[in-house]
Amino acid sequence: MQKLGIKKGIFSLIIFIIIVELLGSLSSAFAGNIKLKYNVLNLPPLSPPDYIFGIVWPILYLLIAIAGYLIIFSDRAPKRVKMVSSILFWLQLLLNFIWSIVFFHEHYIWGLVIILVLDIVVLLCIVFFRRINRLASNLLIPYMIWIIFATYLTIGVTILN
């Protein structure tokens, strides 16, 4: 019976990862030809080459998905903390989804507003997730670091373009 529970958990985790990765891909598709748009921008110093994003984001979405899974399917969290954590998880995913669409349709100021709110929401996720599962919280740290860097890039692009 325990084997069945483990298999069900692994299957649920895989489905959760696929959903989060698909949301990332869908956002990218709605944003248009990101690579082309990125390469014609006036970029701030330290801007990475375009191919880096295609390497980093799938890894980050994997970490985000595992963290979200650990929180949403946790059965040992206080109800209120779990509810707030779940809302924060889906909110950061929504903001992440919207950001690339808005930003790469040349609404740089709105992109900046969205990413600043995303920074706060991801930080709150890290804080709230820690109350439920330390691993889930730690999995979001690379994401937080990356979006802080993305915030710098967004500010630079907003000023330079």
C-alpha positions as CSV (number, residue, x, y, z in Angstrom):
1,M,0.0,0.0,0.0
2,Q,2.9,2.4,0.8
3,K,4.4,1.7,-2.6
4,L,1.2,2.9,-4.3
5,G,1.3,6.1,-2.3
6,I,4.9,6.8,-3.3
7,K,4.1,6.1,-7.0
8,K,1.1,8.4,-6.8
9,G,3.3,11.1,-5.2
10,I,5.9,10.8,-7.9
11,F,3.3,10.9,-10.6
12,S,1.7,14.0,-9.0
13,L,5.1,15.7,-8.8
14,I,5.8,15.0,-12.5
15,I,2.5,16.4,-13.5
16,F,3.0,19.5,-11.4
17,I,6.5,20.0,-13.0
18,I,5.0,19.6,-16.4
19,I,2.3,22.2,-15.7
20,V,4.7,24.8,-14.3
21,E,7.2,24.3,-17.2
22,L,4.3,24.6,-19.7
23,L,3.2,27.8,-18.1
24,G,6.7,29.2,-18.6
25,S,6.7,28.0,-22.2
26,L,3.3,29.5,-22.9
27,S,4.3,32.9,-21.4
28,S,7.3,32.9,-23.7
29,A,5.1,32.0,-26.7
30,F,2.7,34.9,-25.9
31,A,5.7,37.3,-25.5
32,G,6.6,36.7,-29.2
33,N,10.1,36.3,-30.5
34,I,11.9,37.1,-27.3
35,K,15.4,36.3,-28.7
36,L,14.9,38.8,-31.5
37,K,13.4,41.5,-29.3
38,Y,16.1,41.1,-26.6
39,N,18.9,41.4,-29.2
40,V,17.6,44.8,-30.5
41,L,17.3,46.3,-27.1
42,N,19.9,48.8,-25.6
43,L,21.1,46.6,-22.7
44,P,22.7,47.6,-19.5
45,P,26.2,46.3,-18.5
46,L,26.3,42.6,-17.4
47,S,23.4,41.6,-19.7
48,P,23.9,38.0,-20.5
49,P,23.8,36.6,-24.1
50,D,20.3,35.5,-25.2
51,Y,20.9,31.8,-25.0
52,I,21.5,31.9,-21.2
53,F,17.8,32.5,-20.6
54,G,16.9,29.3,-22.4
55,I,19.2,27.4,-20.0
56,V,18.3,29.2,-16.8
57,W,14.5,29.4,-17.0
58,P,13.7,25.7,-17.4
59,I,15.9,24.9,-14.4
60,L,14.3,27.7,-12.4
61,Y,10.8,26.5,-13.3
62,L,11.8,23.0,-12.2
63,L,12.9,24.3,-8.8
64,I,9.7,26.5,-8.6
65,A,7.5,23.4,-9.4
66,I,9.2,21.2,-6.8
67,A,8.9,23.9,-4.2
68,G,5.2,24.5,-5.0
69,Y,4.5,20.8,-5.0
70,L,6.1,20.4,-1.5
71,I,3.9,23.2,-0.2
72,I,0.6,22.5,-1.9
73,F,0.7,18.8,-1.2
74,S,2.0,19.2,2.4
75,D,-0.2,17.6,5.0
76,R,1.6,18.9,8.0
77,A,1.2,22.6,7.6
78,P,-1.1,24.9,9.6
79,K,-4.1,25.5,7.5
80,R,-3.7,29.3,7.4
81,V,0.0,29.2,6.6
82,K,-0.6,26.6,3.8
83,M,-3.4,28.7,2.4
84,V,-1.3,31.9,2.3
85,S,1.7,30.0,0.9
86,S,-0.4,28.4,-1.8
87,I,-1.9,31.8,-2.8
88,L,1.6,33.3,-2.9
89,F,2.9,30.5,-5.0
90,W,0.2,30.9,-7.7
91,L,0.5,34.7,-7.5
92,Q,4.2,34.6,-8.2
93,L,3.6,32.2,-11.1
94,L,1.0,34.5,-12.5
95,L,3.3,37.6,-12.2
96,N,6.1,35.7,-13.8
97,F,3.8,34.6,-16.6
98,I,2.6,38.2,-17.2
99,W,6.0,39.9,-16.9
100,S,7.5,38.5,-20.1
101,I,4.4,39.2,-22.1
102,V,4.2,42.8,-20.9
103,F,7.9,43.5,-21.0
104,F,8.5,42.1,-24.5
105,H,5.6,44.0,-25.9
106,E,7.6,47.1,-25.0
107,H,5.6,48.1,-21.9
108,Y,8.8,48.6,-20.0
109,I,7.4,50.7,-17.1
110,W,4.6,48.1,-16.5
111,G,7.2,45.4,-16.8
112,L,9.2,47.1,-14.1
113,V,6.2,47.4,-11.8
114,I,5.3,43.8,-12.3
115,I,8.9,42.5,-11.6
116,L,9.1,44.7,-8.4
117,V,5.9,43.1,-7.1
118,L,7.2,39.7,-8.2
119,D,10.4,40.3,-6.1
120,I,8.3,41.0,-3.0
121,V,6.0,38.0,-3.6
122,V,8.8,35.6,-4.1
123,L,10.5,36.9,-1.0
124,L,7.2,36.3,0.9
125,C,7.0,32.8,-0.6
126,I,10.5,32.0,0.8
127,V,9.5,33.3,4.2
128,F,6.1,31.5,4.3
129,F,7.4,28.3,2.7
130,R,10.1,28.0,5.4
131,R,7.3,27.6,8.0
132,I,6.1,24.5,6.1
133,N,9.1,23.0,4.4
134,R,12.7,24.3,4.6
135,L,13.6,22.6,1.3
136,A,10.8,24.3,-0.5
137,S,11.9,27.6,0.8
138,N,15.6,27.0,-0.2
139,L,14.6,25.9,-3.7
140,L,13.3,29.4,-4.4
141,I,16.5,31.1,-3.5
142,P,18.1,30.7,-7.0
143,Y,14.9,32.1,-8.4
144,M,15.0,35.1,-6.1
145,I,18.6,35.8,-7.1
146,W,17.8,35.5,-10.8
147,I,14.7,37.8,-10.6
148,I,16.7,40.4,-8.6
149,F,19.2,40.3,-11.5
150,A,16.2,40.5,-13.9
151,T,15.0,43.5,-12.0
152,Y,18.3,45.2,-12.6
153,L,18.1,44.3,-16.3
154,T,14.5,45.6,-16.5
155,I,15.5,48.9,-14.9
156,G,18.4,49.2,-17.3
157,V,16.3,48.5,-20.3
158,T,13.6,50.9,-19.1
159,I,16.1,53.7,-18.8
160,L,18.0,52.9,-22.0
161,N,15.0,52.3,-24.3
